[in-house]
Amino acid sequence: MRFDDPIEVLMKEHNKVLEKLSVVADSVESIQLHGFSGRAFQDLTNAASFISAEMRKHSDKEEIFLFPLLEKHVFESPNVLRHERREIWQAFNELMTSIKDVEDGRIHGTTIRELIQSSQEVVEKIRNHIIKENTILFPLVKRVLQSDEYEQLRKDIISVN
C-alpha cells in the first residue's frame, strides 16, 4: 500500500479512535472497580473529546468523498452506515451530557451509572462500526471503485489531512 492510500488513511484514523476507546473502557472499568476518581473521569473526558473531534472529521471525509463514489456502484452500504452513525452520535450525545452533569456538579443517585452505561454504549457502537467499515466497507471500496475514482478519493482524502 502506498502511504497516501485513502483507505489506509481512513484505517489509521480508525486505529487512533480505537486507542481512545480503550482509554474510555479502561476509565469505566476503573470507576466500576475502585469508585469514581478525578483521574479516571479526566481520562474518560479527554478521550471522549478526542473521539468527538476525530470521528466528526473522519465521518465528514466518508460522507463527502467516499460515499458518493460508492453509491454509484452499490446502494445499501452507505445507508446502513449512515443509520449506525446517527445511533452512535445519539449515544455519544448522551455520554457528553453525563460528562457535563459531572463537570457542573449535577450529580444525583444515577449520574455515575448513566456515565458508565453511556460510555460502554459508545465504546461498543463505535468499535462495531469500525469493524464493519474495516472488514466490509473498505474491501468493497477497493473492489468496486474504478482506478480514476480511487485516485479521486485519494486526492480528496489527502487534501483534508
Secondary structure, DSSP 4 states (H G I P E B T S, - for coil): --TT-HHHHHHHHHHHHHHHHHHHHHHHHHHHHH---HHHHHHHHHHHHHHHHHHHHHHHHIIIIIHHHHHTT-SHHHHHHHHHHHHHHHHHHHHHHHHHHHHTT---TTHHHHHHHHHHHHHHHHHHHHHHIIIIIHHHHHHHS-HHHHHHHHHHHHHT-
